[in-house]
Amino acid sequence: QVQLEESGGGLVQAGGNLRLSCAASGGILGTGAMGWYRQGSGSQRELVALILGGGGTNYQDSVKGRFTISRDNAKNTVYLQMNSLKPEDTAVYYCNMYIATESGRLYYWGQGIQVTVSS
């Protein structure tokens, strides 16, 4: 019953900004780590940014200084602020959350959202 809904993707020119959001719903008792992953055409899915339950963060080297991950625990939502976007950031972005429900604790994935950066 847990669902993750992503929003905020789209087409932007190089140097532009986008903010992704991912809101979880459905019988949530608590959340742990939240992250954003991406998968470019012909590539494997890779971790972009991670935020732990205590607020600690980790970033892929290629996005350090440009992307910022944050979370709102009250809203069960994770954000990814993406600045100074480059064409190589083009990919489908997926959110991932560790969620506790009455059934147990699992990692859940969003459906993915397209981000396209034109040169």
VEXPA-506064 format. One line per 5 residues: number of its first residue (from 0); their letters; for each residue x, z, y of C-alpha. Coordinates in steps of 0.2 Angstrom, whole numbers, plus 5000, padded with zeros to 4 digits. Each point is the difference from the previous one (the first is absolute). Layout:
NUM) A) X:Z:Y ~ ... .
end
This chain:
0) QVQLE) 5000:5000:5000 ~ 5015:5001:5011 ~ 5001:4985:5012 ~ 5014:4996:5012 ~ 4995:4988:5014 .
5) ESGGG) 5014:4991:5010 ~ 4998:4993:5017 ~ 5010:4993:5015 ~ 5009:4985:4992 ~ 5000:4983:5007 .
10) LVQAG) 5010:4986:5009 ~ 5013:5005:5013 ~ 5014:4991:5009 ~ 5018:5006:4997 ~ 5004:5015:5011 .
15) GNLRL) 4982:5005:4999 ~ 4992:5016:4994 ~ 4987:5005:4987 ~ 4993:5017:4994 ~ 4994:5001:4982 .
20) SCAAS) 4988:5014:4995 ~ 4995:5005:4982 ~ 4985:5012:4998 ~ 4996:5009:4983 ~ 4983:5006:4995 .
25) GGILG) 4991:5006:4985 ~ 5001:5017:4993 ~ 5017:5004:5008 ~ 5006:5018:4998 ~ 5017:4998:5007 .
30) TGAMG) 5014:4987:5003 ~ 5018:4999:4997 ~ 5013:4987:5004 ~ 4993:4984:5009 ~ 5009:4984:5001 .
35) WYRQG) 5000:4982:5005 ~ 5007:4986:4989 ~ 5000:4981:5003 ~ 5002:4985:4989 ~ 5005:4983:5007 .
40) SGSQR) 4997:4983:4992 ~ 5011:4999:4984 ~ 5006:5018:5002 ~ 4998:5016:4992 ~ 4990:5014:5008 .
45) ELVAL) 5012:5011:5010 ~ 4999:5017:5009 ~ 4999:4999:5019 ~ 4997:5018:5005 ~ 4996:5016:4992 .
50) ILGGG) 4993:5016:5008 ~ 4999:5016:4990 ~ 4987:5014:5000 ~ 5011:5010:5011 ~ 5003:4986:5012 .
55) GTNYQ) 5018:4994:4995 ~ 5002:4981:5001 ~ 5011:4987:4992 ~ 5001:4982:5005 ~ 5007:4984:4993 .
60) DSVKG) 5016:4995:5009 ~ 4993:4984:5007 ~ 4986:5009:5009 ~ 5009:5015:5007 ~ 4998:5002:5019 .
65) RFTIS) 4985:4987:5000 ~ 4987:5008:4988 ~ 4993:5017:5001 ~ 4989:5008:4987 ~ 4988:5014:5004 .
70) RDNAK) 4986:5009:4992 ~ 4984:5010:5004 ~ 4996:5012:4986 ~ 4983:5004:5007 ~ 4995:4982:4999 .
75) NTVYL) 5009:4996:4984 ~ 5008:4986:5009 ~ 5018:4992:5001 ~ 5006:4989:5014 ~ 5014:4988:5002 .
80) QMNSL) 5005:4995:5018 ~ 5010:4984:4999 ~ 5009:4995:5015 ~ 5012:4985:5004 ~ 4993:4991:4985 .
85) KPEDT) 5011:4986:4992 ~ 4995:4985:4990 ~ 5008:5009:4985 ~ 4987:5014:5001 ~ 4987:4988:4994 .
90) AVYYC) 4992:5006:4985 ~ 4985:5008:4992 ~ 5001:5019:5004 ~ 4993:5013:4988 ~ 4997:5018:5003 .
95) NMYIA) 5003:5013:4987 ~ 4994:5018:4999 ~ 5002:5015:4988 ~ 4983:5007:5000 ~ 4992:5015:4991 .
100) TESGR) 4982:5000:4994 ~ 4990:5010:4988 ~ 5006:4988:4987 ~ 5018:5003:5003 ~ 5014:4993:5010 .
105) LYYWG) 5005:4982:5001 ~ 5008:4987:5011 ~ 4987:4987:5007 ~ 5003:4983:5008 ~ 4991:4991:5014 .
110) QGIQV) 4995:4982:4998 ~ 5013:4993:5011 ~ 5000:4993:5017 ~ 5009:4984:5007 ~ 5012:5001:5014 .
115) TVSS) 5007:4984:5006 ~ 5013:4998:5013 ~ 5003:4983:5008 ~ 5016:4995:5007 .
end
